[in-house]
Amino acid sequence: MAETTEIPFRCDVETREEDGVKVTTVECHGRLIHQTSEQLKTVVKPIIPQGGKILIDLTDVSFMDSMGLGTLVGLKVSAINEGYVTLTLVNVGPRIHELLKITNLTQLFSS
């Protein structure tokens, strides 16, 4: 079975100060799936102990499977446990929003 040619998954990271708070935006591009979710974890995990706000921008995520969802949940739990950092999903498309709704995770990511 031939693999489809897709844009490889990647994350672009931008950090700035807003009202004295460090804000890090992680823009995700491509498919957040089993084969690519470790890339997101590798980028975000070291940012969590730095504190501030972490925004995971899903504008350009075309698809997410259960492993991608599990990675987001794990990162959110790590941020909650750290205590002085917030992790928020932004620009969630309708398909991913529906996935969060079906799995009862909308509330977790809205806090």
N, C-alpha and C positions, 0 to 999 in steps of 0.2 A: 504494500500500500504506500503510495507516494505521499510525502508530507506536503501540506500547503505552504506556499511561500507567504509569510507574514512579516510584518515589521517586528524586529526583535524587541523584547521587553527591555525597557530602560527607565531609570529614574533620574530626573534633574532636580538638584537641590539648590534652594536659594534661602539665605538667611538675612534677616533685616531686624532692625529695632523699631518697635511701635510703642510709643508711650512708655519707654523704659523697659519693655518686655521683649525678650528675644523671640522672634517668630521665624520658624523654619517651614518652608513650603517644599513638599516633596511631590513633584509632578510625575505621575506614572503614565507610561506610554506603552500600548500593546495589550497583550493578553496576560492577566494575572492568574496563572494556572500552576499546577503541580511543578512543572519544569522551571518556572520563573519566580515562584514566590520566595525562594531563598534570597534572590537578589534584593527584593524589597526589605526583607528582614535584615540583611547585611547593611543596608543603607540606614535604616531607621533605628535599629537597636542602639548603636553608639550615640545617637542624638538624644535619646530619652534621659540619660543621667545629667545632661546639660541644662535641663529645665526649660521653662518658657512654654511656648505653644508650638505644636507640630500640626501642620495641616497637610493631610494626604489628599492631593488633588487627583480625582479619578476622571477628569474630563476626557482624556484620551485613552481610557481603558475600554477596549472593545468587547471583552469577555472576562468573566471571573468564574472559576470552578470552586469546589468545596475547599481545596487546599489554599487557594487565594483568600477565601473567606476566613479560613482558620488562621491564616497568617495575620490578617487584619485584627481578628479577635485577640490573638496572642500579643500583638503589639499594644492594643488598647489596654489589656490587663496589665502588661508591664508598665505602661504609663500610669495607670491607676495606682499600682503598688508603689511606684516611685514617689507619688504624692505631690510633687511640685512641678508637674508638667501636665499639660492637657494635649490629648491627641484627638483630632477631629477630622472626619471625612468631609471633603467639600466637592462640589460639582459632581454629585452622584447622579448618574444617568438613570433613566426609568427602569432598565433591566436589572441593574445592580440594586436600585432602591426596592424593587419587587423581591429580589433575592433576600435582602435584609428583612423585609416584611414577612415573607414566608417562614424564615428561620427565627422569627421573633427577636431579631437583633437590632431593630430600629431604635429601641430605647437605649441600648448600650452605647450606640454611636451618637445619640443626640445629647448625651451628657458631657 
